[in-house]
Amino acid sequence: MEEYKIRISDIDCPEKNQSYGIEAKNFLKKKILNKTVLIKNLKRDKYNRIVGLVIYDKNKDLGKDILESGFAWVWKFSKNVPYKRIESQAKKNKIGLWGKKNPIDPYNWRKKRSFYSYNICS
């Protein structure tokens, strides 16, 4: 079995050293560890990671699920309107990291720390 570095398109998870980083990673593991996934709209990023919509359990959208659970932001440059609505609902309901006062998105967190190894839900 081959392993690949995959970045879920349109979302940005907290870094491992950031609040909710471990929770986000554990959430993803629980959903897809040792499962076959389908990657749609496949492309490669500048770090040579596979980027795309991750589908598991036949028709479940992993990006949607992690946003609904409050363990990720919609990626700063995303144009994915349904994902933005899901994030907005999680914020409104103070789910996951949205229960914290003023959570710092990973993009700005990395920028402040000059930390550019980018662990965007991989």
C-alpha positions in Angstrom: 0.0 0.0 0.0 1.3 3.4 -0.9 1.2 6.5 1.2 0.7 10.0 -0.1 0.8 13.5 1.3 -2.6 15.0 0.7 -3.9 18.5 1.3 -7.6 18.8 1.6 -8.5 21.6 -0.8 -10.0 24.8 0.5 -9.3 24.2 4.2 -6.5 25.0 6.6 -6.1 23.0 9.8 -4.3 24.3 12.9 -0.6 23.4 13.1 0.4 20.6 15.5 1.8 23.2 18.0 -1.2 25.4 17.6 -4.5 25.2 19.7 -6.6 22.4 18.3 -3.8 21.1 16.1 -3.8 17.7 17.7 -7.6 17.6 17.9 -7.8 18.3 14.1 -5.2 15.6 13.4 -7.0 13.0 15.6 -10.4 13.9 14.0 -8.9 13.2 10.5 -7.3 10.0 11.7 -10.6 8.8 13.1 -12.4 9.5 9.9 -10.0 8.0 7.3 -7.2 6.0 8.9 -6.7 2.8 7.0 -9.6 3.6 4.6 -9.6 4.0 0.9 -10.4 7.6 -0.2 -11.2 9.2 -3.5 -9.5 12.5 -4.4 -11.5 14.7 -6.8 -10.3 17.8 -8.6 -6.7 16.5 -8.2 -3.8 18.8 -8.6 -0.3 19.3 -7.0 0.8 22.2 -4.9 4.2 23.8 -4.9 5.3 21.3 -2.2 4.3 18.5 -4.5 1.5 17.4 -2.2 -1.7 16.1 -3.8 -4.5 18.6 -3.4 -8.2 17.9 -3.8 -11.6 17.2 -2.4 -11.3 14.1 -0.2 -14.2 11.7 -0.3 -14.5 8.7 2.1 -17.1 6.2 3.0 -18.5 6.4 -0.6 -19.8 10.0 -0.5 -18.6 11.8 2.6 -16.7 15.1 2.1 -13.8 15.2 4.6 -13.3 18.9 4.2 -16.9 19.6 5.0 -16.9 17.3 8.0 -13.8 18.9 9.6 -15.3 22.4 9.0 -18.6 21.3 10.6 -16.7 20.0 13.6 -14.9 23.3 14.1 -11.3 22.0 13.6 -10.4 24.0 10.5 -10.7 27.3 8.7 -11.7 27.8 5.1 -8.4 28.5 3.4 -7.7 32.2 3.2 -7.8 32.3 -0.6 -10.6 29.8 -1.2 -13.6 30.7 -3.3 -15.6 27.7 -2.0 -18.9 29.3 -1.0 -20.5 26.2 0.6 -17.4 25.7 2.8 -17.5 29.4 3.8 -21.2 28.9 4.9 -20.2 25.8 6.9 -17.4 27.7 8.6 -19.8 30.5 9.4 -22.3 28.2 11.0 -19.5 26.5 13.1 -18.4 30.0 14.2 -22.0 31.0 15.1 -22.5 27.9 17.2 -19.0 28.2 18.8 -18.1 24.6 17.8 -14.5 23.4 18.3 -11.9 26.1 18.0 -14.6 28.7 17.4 -15.4 28.3 21.1 -12.1 30.1 21.9 -12.0 33.9 22.0 -10.2 35.2 18.8 -8.7 32.0 17.4 -5.7 32.7 15.1 -6.0 31.1 11.7 -3.0 28.9 10.7 -2.0 31.3 7.8 -1.4 34.1 10.3 0.0 31.8 13.0 2.6 30.5 10.5 3.4 34.1 9.3 4.0 35.3 12.9 6.4 32.5 13.5 8.1 32.5 10.1 7.0 28.8 10.1 6.5 27.8 6.6 6.5 24.0 6.6 2.7 24.1 5.9 0.8 21.2 7.6 -2.5 22.0 5.9 -4.4 19.0 7.1 -1.8 16.5 5.8 
